[in-house]
């Protein structure tokens, strides 16, 4: 755990002082789950459930905010069981899937979400030609229902394929009024009008939170970091945590604390739990 500045240490102390009214919001891939070649096998860190349950006794609520479909992350994370454990302490677990387009909570137990965006079916039909043009025909295409993610991680030249694909997919997405979301060797195309920053805003507003922490690792978390920074300017106690890797460093200068991957995130949450005692 490394504070990025003396102000980071001050923010940590201020967050602890308001922990009982805090919302802790966490990305999934690269934050609670290690990055793996096959996204369908990205299981949550084996210690995460225990750590989240312990932390829940010290804060107001915990949320997982992810680009994955809510059903998928609930299964990969065993989050329904975590939600049951939190309920025993009178606390709530929230899961926001597909950048907030899908919502689940441990009290309602039902996933609520919209229909697939207009234009996504056309994008899917045109995608194979774009993949061939970029010499990335073997890229793994993940249909998320409300979005499509193109993974280059398994290719012989993942970074080169990513670079070639990015402008092609951006052009296709913009022509269909869709949003392109770049990530670590993955390009996601989805509907607009929702992002992780709006999820943070909703959590703070709905729960009347006194403090908010967000931990993330990738470009899809930038809006959440910006939202938390805006709440800090409004006087809320905040803490921004970057789960750093060698693949992506865009969040480091925006962060108060830098940790190393899911192991580092869980160590930080353990420390928060102990220090809030």
Phi, psi and omega per residue, in radians:
X1 nan 2.221 -3.083
X2 -2.358 2.109 3.041
X3 -1.291 2.415 -3.100
X4 -1.426 -0.239 -3.140
X5 -2.896 2.905 3.035
X6 -1.017 -0.550 3.098
X7 -1.116 -0.533 3.102
X8 -1.073 -0.730 3.094
X9 -1.121 -0.690 3.116
X10 -1.133 -0.688 3.139
X11 -1.174 -0.647 3.087
X12 -1.053 -0.795 -3.136
X13 -1.130 -0.707 3.136
X14 -1.179 -0.657 3.097
X15 -1.106 -0.771 3.116
X16 -1.013 -0.705 -3.111
X17 -1.126 -0.421 -3.126
X18 -1.949 0.285 -2.997
X19 -1.003 -0.630 -3.084
X20 -1.088 -0.426 3.110
X21 -1.889 0.357 -3.016
X22 -1.647 2.598 2.938
X23 -1.868 2.232 3.076
X24 -1.857 1.994 -3.107
X25 -1.983 2.324 -2.988
X26 -2.325 2.327 2.920
X27 -1.161 2.920 -3.133
X28 -1.784 -1.250 -3.074
X29 -1.148 2.211 3.133
X30 1.440 -0.136 -3.122
X31 -2.071 -0.964 3.029
X32 -1.780 -0.368 -3.117
X33 -2.208 2.382 3.082
X34 -1.114 2.578 3.045
X35 -1.247 2.257 3.136
X36 -2.282 2.845 -3.102
X37 -1.149 -0.661 -3.139
X38 -1.777 1.871 -3.064
X39 -1.097 -0.336 3.126
X40 -1.339 -0.120 -3.125
X41 -2.016 0.349 -3.103
X42 -1.483 1.282 -3.122
X43 -1.297 2.619 3.138
X44 -1.081 2.671 3.081
X45 -0.961 2.382 -3.058
X46 -1.047 -0.395 3.141
X47 -1.606 -0.107 -2.957
X48 -1.108 -0.765 -3.103
X49 -1.012 -0.847 3.139
X50 -1.068 -0.739 -3.123
X51 -1.145 -0.749 -3.127
X52 -1.145 -0.690 3.135
X53 -1.127 -0.735 3.114
X54 -1.132 -0.735 3.141
X55 -1.118 -0.614 -3.081
X56 -1.022 -0.464 3.118
X57 -1.200 -0.328 -3.047
X58 -1.818 -0.252 -3.049
X59 -2.165 3.058 -3.102
X60 -1.373 -0.766 -3.078
X61 -2.796 2.775 3.092
X62 -2.184 2.431 3.133
X63 -2.329 2.482 2.976
X64 -1.885 2.155 -3.052
X65 -2.124 1.969 -2.926
X66 -2.442 2.749 3.008
X67 -1.424 -0.197 3.125
X68 -1.274 2.748 2.961
X69 -1.031 2.499 -3.085
X70 -1.040 -0.739 -3.120
X71 -1.072 -0.708 -3.117
X72 -1.140 -0.771 -3.098
X73 -1.274 -0.546 3.040
X74 -1.054 -0.729 -3.123
X75 -1.278 -0.823 -3.120
X76 -1.147 -0.495 -3.097
X77 -1.717 -0.096 -3.034
X78 0.994 0.599 -2.962
X79 -1.330 -0.382 3.055
X80 -1.132 -0.683 3.095
X81 -1.199 -0.674 3.078
X82 -1.084 -0.729 3.099
X83 -1.052 -0.701 3.094
X84 -1.066 -0.740 -3.132
X85 -1.160 -0.670 3.106
X86 -1.139 -0.640 -3.131
X87 -1.073 -0.532 3.110
X88 -1.133 -0.388 3.100
X89 -1.754 0.174 3.139
X90 1.261 0.413 -3.099
X91 -2.018 2.822 -3.045
X92 -1.989 2.447 2.976
X93 -1.919 2.265 3.098
X94 -1.977 2.460 3.023
X95 -2.192 2.141 3.071
X96 -1.959 1.929 -3.135
X97 -1.711 2.795 3.111
X98 0.877 0.881 3.079
X99 1.095 0.414 3.102
X100 1.819 -0.097 3.103
X101 -1.226 -0.419 3.068
X102 -2.029 2.481 -3.083
X103 -2.353 2.439 3.106
X104 -2.514 2.557 3.010
X105 -2.434 2.733 -3.075
X106 -1.247 -0.210 3.072
X107 -1.585 -0.612 -3.107
X108 -1.591 -0.595 3.034
X109 1.116 0.326 3.139
X110 -2.218 2.368 3.089
X111 -1.477 2.185 3.123
X112 -1.978 2.257 -3.128
X113 -2.811 2.903 -3.106
X114 -1.508 3.133 3.007
X115 -1.304 2.793 3.067
X116 -1.006 2.563 -3.095
X117 -1.167 2.557 3.041
X118 -1.090 2.351 3.124
X119 1.765 -0.315 -3.094
X120 -1.198 -0.666 3.122
X121 -1.100 -0.713 3.100
X122 -1.142 -0.730 3.083
X123 -1.000 -0.773 3.140
X124 -1.077 -0.670 3.129
X125 -1.174 -0.567 -3.098
X126 -1.542 -0.229 -3.044
X127 -1.078 -0.771 -3.110
X128 -0.977 -0.666 3.123
X129 -1.123 -0.729 3.124
X130 -1.114 -0.680 3.120
X131 -1.112 -0.736 3.117
X132 -1.136 -0.726 3.139
X133 -1.050 -0.643 -3.127
X134 -1.535 0.140 -3.090
X135 0.951 0.787 -3.123
X136 -2.374 0.642 -3.049
X137 -1.059 -0.438 -3.099
X138 -1.633 0.156 3.080
X139 -1.053 2.541 3.138
X140 -1.415 2.135 -3.137
X141 -1.820 2.110 -3.109
X142 -1.895 1.964 3.099
X143 -1.542 1.960 -3.087
X144 -1.676 0.072 -3.114
X145 1.565 -1.008 3.095
X146 -1.752 -0.024 -3.098
X147 -2.775 2.914 3.051
X148 -2.264 2.251 3.113
X149 -2.009 2.289 3.112
X150 -1.906 2.009 -3.074
X151 -1.764 2.233 3.093
X152 -1.802 -0.005 -3.018
X153 -0.989 -0.586 -3.058
X154 -1.461 -0.150 -3.079
X155 -1.343 2.808 -3.130
X156 -1.109 -0.617 3.129
X157 -2.176 1.292 -3.015
X158 -1.071 -0.696 -3.110
X159 -1.259 -0.694 3.107
X160 -1.121 -0.756 3.120
X161 -1.101 -0.710 3.110
X162 -1.032 -0.830 -3.114
X163 -1.089 -0.691 3.137
X164 -1.242 -0.634 -3.083
X165 -1.305 -0.600 -2.972
X166 -0.926 -0.903 -3.139
X167 -1.182 -0.572 3.138
X168 -1.156 -0.796 -3.125
X169 -1.258 -0.566 3.079
X170 -1.106 -0.743 3.126
X171 -1.099 -0.777 3.108
X172 -1.088 -0.750 -3.106
X173 -1.134 -0.824 -3.111
X174 -1.099 -0.599 3.122
X175 -1.175 -0.343 -3.124
X176 -1.923 0.257 -3.124
X177 1.006 0.681 3.099
X178 -1.935 2.823 -3.129
X179 -1.791 2.378 3.061
X180 -1.760 2.288 -3.099
X181 -2.109 1.817 3.110
X182 -1.341 2.644 3.118
X183 -2.648 -2.853 -3.130
X184 -1.306 1.742 -3.138
X185 0.944 0.573 3.053
X186 -2.572 2.445 3.083
X187 -2.137 2.124 -3.102
X188 -1.959 2.434 3.104
X189 -2.117 2.252 -3.032
X190 -2.658 3.102 3.072
X191 -1.273 2.706 3.100
X192 -1.552 -3.025 3.063
X193 1.538 -0.037 3.131
X194 -2.594 2.447 3.040
X195 -2.697 3.064 -3.066
X196 -1.176 -0.454 3.077
X197 -1.141 -0.700 3.096
X198 -1.158 -0.578 3.068
X199 -1.104 -0.788 3.113
X200 -1.041 -0.786 3.126
X201 -1.012 -0.759 -3.113
X202 -1.137 -0.756 3.138
X203 -1.062 -0.832 -3.115
X204 -1.098 -0.775 -3.130
X205 -1.154 -0.882 -3.041
X206 -1.140 -0.630 -3.067
X207 -1.686 -0.031 -3.094
X208 0.895 0.809 -3.044
X209 -1.127 2.555 3.080
X210 -1.683 -0.250 -3.134
X211 -2.755 2.719 3.113
X212 -2.557 2.376 3.036
X213 -2.070 2.387 2.984
X214 -2.250 2.335 3.080
X215 -2.117 2.233 3.136
X216 -2.642 3.113 -3.038
X217 -2.421 -0.109 -2.912
X218 -2.437 3.068 -3.084
X219 -1.082 -0.503 3.117
X220 -1.174 -0.149 3.131
X221 -1.712 -0.049 -3.062
X222 -1.040 -0.769 -3.120
X223 -1.087 -0.626 3.090
X224 -1.153 -0.734 3.104
X225 -1.078 -0.726 3.134
X226 -1.137 -0.679 3.104
X227 -1.105 -0.803 3.139
X228 -1.084 -0.715 3.116
X229 -1.077 -0.655 3.110
X230 -1.166 -0.693 3.089
X231 -1.131 -0.591 3.098
X232 -1.088 -0.700 3.120
X233 -1.150 -0.422 3.099
X234 -1.534 0.108 3.037
X235 1.721 0.042 3.121
X236 -1.367 2.542 3.020
X237 -1.305 2.192 -3.042
X238 -2.373 2.740 3.052
X239 -2.569 2.180 3.130
X240 -1.894 2.170 -3.029
X241 -2.079 2.157 3.072
X242 -1.752 2.137 3.002
X243 -1.526 1.608 -2.922
X244 -1.374 2.679 3.055
X245 -2.577 3.042 3.093
X246 -1.387 -0.190 -3.060
X247 -1.571 -0.496 -3.046
X248 -2.577 2.256 -3.101
X249 -2.263 0.211 -3.048
X250 -1.082 -0.486 -3.071
X251 -1.466 -0.277 -3.048
X252 -0.995 -0.863 -3.112
X253 -1.221 -0.233 3.123
X254 -1.597 -0.118 -2.939
X255 -1.658 2.763 2.961
X256 -1.653 -0.536 -3.100
X257 -2.379 2.388 3.050
X258 -2.034 2.258 3.077
X259 -2.200 3.008 -3.064
X260 -1.916 1.673 3.033
X261 1.181 -3.014 -3.126
X262 -0.991 -0.624 3.091
X263 -1.036 -0.779 3.131
X264 -1.164 -0.663 3.101
X265 -1.063 -0.815 -3.122
X266 -1.171 -0.619 3.063
X267 -1.080 -0.711 3.107
X268 -1.112 -0.760 -3.139
X269 -1.144 -0.626 3.055
X270 -1.095 -0.752 3.139
X271 -1.126 -0.730 3.076
X272 -1.025 -0.770 -3.138
X273 -1.078 -0.764 -3.131
X274 -1.194 -0.752 -3.084
X275 -1.251 -0.415 -3.139
X276 -1.464 -0.060 -3.111
X277 -1.174 nan nan
